[in-house]
Amino acid sequence: MNEKQFDIVKNGEGFIVALDQSGGSTPTALLAYGVQQESYSNEGEIIQAS
């Protein structure tokens, strides 16, 4: 992790979560954290949405 990445993790808004991508369960898991499906339109955006 470089200094820029560390600063984002330390001072940014949001959270880090490890999700199992199998079975399409990610949207349901994110919903439990309060991340609505409207926050992202594809799997690539899930990383940014969460």
Rosetta constraint file for C-alpha pairs under 8 A:
AtomPair CA 1 CA 5 HARMONIC 5.97 0.50
AtomPair CA 1 CA 6 HARMONIC 6.36 0.50
AtomPair CA 2 CA 6 HARMONIC 6.20 0.50
AtomPair CA 3 CA 7 HARMONIC 6.07 0.50
AtomPair CA 4 CA 8 HARMONIC 6.35 0.50
AtomPair CA 5 CA 9 HARMONIC 6.33 0.50
AtomPair CA 6 CA 10 HARMONIC 5.97 0.50
AtomPair CA 7 CA 11 HARMONIC 5.72 0.50
AtomPair CA 7 CA 12 HARMONIC 7.32 0.50
AtomPair CA 8 CA 12 HARMONIC 4.79 0.50
AtomPair CA 14 CA 50 HARMONIC 6.50 0.50
AtomPair CA 15 CA 50 HARMONIC 6.49 0.50
AtomPair CA 16 CA 50 HARMONIC 7.09 0.50
AtomPair CA 17 CA 50 HARMONIC 7.79 0.50
AtomPair CA 19 CA 26 HARMONIC 6.53 0.50
AtomPair CA 19 CA 29 HARMONIC 7.81 0.50
AtomPair CA 20 CA 25 HARMONIC 7.51 0.50
AtomPair CA 20 CA 26 HARMONIC 7.07 0.50
AtomPair CA 21 CA 25 HARMONIC 6.74 0.50
AtomPair CA 21 CA 26 HARMONIC 6.12 0.50
AtomPair CA 25 CA 29 HARMONIC 6.25 0.50
AtomPair CA 26 CA 30 HARMONIC 6.02 0.50
AtomPair CA 27 CA 31 HARMONIC 6.08 0.50
AtomPair CA 27 CA 37 HARMONIC 6.54 0.50
AtomPair CA 28 CA 32 HARMONIC 6.50 0.50
AtomPair CA 29 CA 33 HARMONIC 6.86 0.50
AtomPair CA 30 CA 34 HARMONIC 6.43 0.50
AtomPair CA 30 CA 35 HARMONIC 5.19 0.50
AtomPair CA 30 CA 36 HARMONIC 7.28 0.50
AtomPair CA 30 CA 50 HARMONIC 7.43 0.50
AtomPair CA 31 CA 35 HARMONIC 4.91 0.50
AtomPair CA 31 CA 36 HARMONIC 5.64 0.50
AtomPair CA 31 CA 37 HARMONIC 7.40 0.50
AtomPair CA 35 CA 39 HARMONIC 6.78 0.50
AtomPair CA 35 CA 49 HARMONIC 7.34 0.50
AtomPair CA 35 CA 50 HARMONIC 6.81 0.50
AtomPair CA 37 CA 41 HARMONIC 7.56 0.50
AtomPair CA 39 CA 49 HARMONIC 5.93 0.50
AtomPair CA 40 CA 45 HARMONIC 5.30 0.50
AtomPair CA 40 CA 46 HARMONIC 5.86 0.50
AtomPair CA 40 CA 49 HARMONIC 6.07 0.50
AtomPair CA 41 CA 45 HARMONIC 6.54 0.50
AtomPair CA 41 CA 46 HARMONIC 7.97 0.50
AtomPair CA 42 CA 46 HARMONIC 6.76 0.50
AtomPair CA 43 CA 47 HARMONIC 7.51 0.50
AtomPair CA 44 CA 48 HARMONIC 7.63 0.50
AtomPair CA 45 CA 49 HARMONIC 5.93 0.50
AtomPair CA 46 CA 50 HARMONIC 6.00 0.50
